[in-house]
Amino acid sequence: MKKIGFGIIGTGVIAEFHAAALKDVEGAELVAVCDRVAERAQAFSEKYGVPYECDLDVFLAREDIDAVTIATPTGVHADVAVPAAKAGKHILCEKPLEVTVERANRIIDACEASGVVLASVFQLRLSLSVQLIKKAIKEGRFGKIVMATVQVKWFRDQAYYDSGKWRGTWAMDGGGALMNQAVHTIDLLTYLVGRPESVSAYTATLTHTGIEVEDTAAAVVKFESGAMGTIEASTSCAPGFPLHLEICGEKGSVVLEDSDILRWSFVDQTPEDDAILAKGIAGENIKGGSSDPKAISHEGHRRLIEDLSEVIQTGREPMVPGREALGAVELICGIYESAKSGQTYFFE
Ligand SMILES: NC(=O)c1ccc[n+]([C@@H]2O[C@H](COP(=O)([O-])OP(=O)(O)OC[C@H]3O[C@@H](n4cnc5c(N)ncnc54)[C@H](O)[C@@H]3O)[C@@H](O)[C@H]2O)c1
């Protein structure tokens, strides 16, 4: 079967993980890269032995590119994804999908209009632990979900924010600890618990300078299902804890730390449950990067590239459809609205 040709747009930090992951996917290959800064594109192309292009239209005209990976700053995703969709390229878009719901919808609409697949990089969803929790929810094992807790108490030093002009800006980063770092876990929250009905929140910039966005946030969420939840997110908590997610229901509760299951407790406990708990599903190596953004493995990216390649060949749904990636952007933007107004924000 023909390998799916991938082109990467934006050859910065995360592009390295995509390029490394592509080498490990049998059904896909990196065929070209694009960056608006020629020196970066050239250095990347030499490292991975593929051609580079700085002009997006010329890059998108390449017939050997079936799919593009969008790895530019977040506030540029729509600017490159919309022409890519119009050029008939399938899209694997880095998280978050965009900086606002309106801009994220532009990508979704362009992909639907062109009939190309849009998949989002929320690699934590693909961990075995999260899939086990999702399955248990589908099987009704939690009964009514009552409470959910997200804690992303991470650390980013000042040098991290100083490393790129776009970091910590509303226009390009779309937000701070919530939109850039906690977005993965907030995606898990909407994936597992569902749509929010309302949110009340505080945000602040407590330890970093020269950034427009929050480095610390606390929010209380009410979900459409009636469940309640809290979200704590920060990039000011040294040295940084693993991400923490709790889902608690009337018939069972679980605790996830990074991709490890710490607690797995159901009223109707089975031998399989004991096995899950004994193993803790540890060692999956799809970690969060609590102290260092580069301290993640490329395993999650590998699974997403493999998934999109199969989707293109078979026509099935991707594991993280682009439309679902909207949920985290919607919830985080609601948190910002509440923090700004001092009022509870109600979702449409
Ligand atoms: N999935 C994850 O765990 C993860 C981790 C880190 C970053 N990200 C996401 O990846 C994206 C990129 O982050 P990064 O840290 O790699 O950023 P970066 O600044 O290191 O790299 C971005 C690159 O995009 C290039 N660029 C900017 N505008 C462009 C344009 N219009 N056309 C082509 N190239 C352009 C820049 O020159 C730069 O080389 C962000 O959306 C970020 O949220 C995801």
The ligand as an ORCA input file, in Angstrom:
! r2SCAN-3c Opt
* xyz 0 1
  N       1.055     18.357     21.386
  C       1.920     18.875     22.227
  O       2.221     18.280     23.267
  C       2.557     20.207     21.919
  C       3.739     20.581     22.549
  C       4.321     21.813     22.199
  C       3.698     22.658     21.278
  N       2.507     22.285     20.721
  C       1.812     23.183     19.775
  O       2.561     23.230     18.558
  C       2.448     24.522     17.955
  C       3.870     25.085     17.721
  O       4.545     25.194     18.962
  P       6.161     25.203     19.034
  O       6.498     25.223     20.461
  O       6.688     24.142     18.142
  O       6.446     26.654     18.379
  P       7.839     27.188     17.775
  O       7.823     28.667     17.936
  O       8.991     26.417     18.334
  O       7.729     26.815     16.220
  C       6.788     27.404     15.352
  C       7.400     27.505     13.950
  O       6.373     27.981     13.050
  C       6.979     28.902     12.135
  N       5.913     29.760     11.565
  C       5.279     30.813     12.133
  N       4.341     31.298     11.292
  C       4.405     30.544     10.160
  C       3.682     30.560      8.942
  N       2.711     31.464      8.711
  N       3.995     29.631      7.998
  C       4.973     28.714      8.220
  N       5.702     28.667      9.366
  C       5.398     29.554     10.343
  C       7.994     29.653     12.973
  O       8.979     30.274     12.170
  C       8.555     28.519     13.848
  O       9.686     27.896     13.251
  C       1.593     25.375     18.909
  O       0.266     25.358     18.459
  C       1.709     24.642     20.240
  O       0.596     24.812     21.089
  C       1.950     21.082     21.012
*
